[in-house]
Each structure stands twice: as structure tokens, then as C-alpha cells.
């Protein structure tokens, strides 16, 4: 019986954390434009970089995807999606990157 209040408290905290981190499509698209992501990426088609639905499909089921992709966006890199490098995005707050990456990983083709 003692475990029920603890389990309930954990569930409430997890739900609250997920709700506050969740972007809706309009907010995500505004963030993409504000931070410059939309210059190279689109939700459903390849531009310079991959479509976000393709990123979501590639990392589906990867429990470390948010951390990996947040680091990749922050530091930049190349070779995963072709030879065109992704420049680092050091001026964008890590929390914003994590929020956008989390939203991207919810997308479906």
C-alpha cells in the first residue's frame, strides 16, 4: 500500500514533464524558422538536409536518440545523411534544441 502514493507521484511528475516539453506543430515550425533550421530542413521533404519525418523514422525505437540528435544539432557533423555537413548551432539554447528534437521524433511518414 505504501508504494501506491509513490507510484502515483512518479506518474504525475512524468506526465507533467512530458506535457511541458511537448511542442505543437505551429510552435515547432516557428522555432524552426526562428533558429534557422527551416533553411535546410522541412518536415516532409528533403531540402539540403533530410526531412524531419525521415529523421524520426531512422531513429525510431532508439532510446538515446534525443541525446544523440541534440548533440549533433549543437555540434554539427556530417556523413550520416550524405556529404553535406550540418554546421554547429552553438548559439541556440540546448533546451530549445532538445525540445525541437523531441518533437521531430514524434513525426510519422
N, C-alpha and C positions, 0 to 999 in steps of 0.2 A: 504494500500500500504506500510506503514511503517513496517508491520510485515513480509513482504517477505524477505528483507535483513537479518533480524534476524533469520528467519526460515532457510534460506539458510546457514547462518554462522553456526548454530547449526548442521545442517545436515552434513556439511563439516567436522566439528570437530569430530562428532560421527564416521563418516566413516574413518577419519584418525586414530582415536583412535583404532577402531576395526582392521584396516589393520595392524597397528604396533604390536598389541597384538596377531595376528594370527600366529600360528606356522604351518609349513607344516609337513607332516609325517616324513620326514627324520630328520628335526630339532628336532621334538618331540622325536623320537626314540633315537637320540644322547643324548638329555637331560636326558631321562630315564636311559640310560647306565651310563652317567657321574655322575648322582646324586644317583645311586644305586637302583632306582625304579625297574629296569628290573630283579633284583634278586628275587623279589616276585610277580611281575605283568607282564602280557603280554597283548597285545591289544585284542586278540580274544580268549584267553583260560585262564582258572583258573590255577594259579600256587599255591603259598602259599596264596596269596590274590586274590581277584576277577579280572576277565578280565575287561579291561577298557570299553569294549562295554557294559558289564553288569552294570557298574557304571553309564555310560551315560543313559542307559535305566531306571535305578532306579530313577535317579534324573531329568529325562526329564520333562520339564514344571515347575520345582522348581526355582523360580526367585532368591532364596537365595543360590542356590547350589554352586556357585563359592566360596562365602564367607565361607559357612559351610565346604566344602571339603578342601579349603585352610587351614582352622584352624585345621581340622582333620589330614591332612598330616603333618602340622607343629608340632602339639602337640601329635600326636599318639592317639591311642584309641583301643577299642575292642567292640565286641558284635553286630555290625551292620552286619557283613559278617560271623560270626562264633566266635569261642572262641579264635582263634589265634590272639594275639594283634598285632597292627601295631605300631612299635616303632616311637618315635618322630623324626622329621627331622629338628632339630633346626639349623644345620649348613647350610642348603640350604636357599638361599635368598627367602624371601616371594614372591618377584616379579617373580622368576622362578617357584615357586610352583603354583602361580596364573596363569601364562602363560600355564603351563602344564595342570592344571585342566580345564582351558578354552578350550584347545584343546580336552581333553578327553570327555568333554560334547558335542562335535560336532560329536562324533563317532556314527555309527549306526550298528546294528547287521546285 
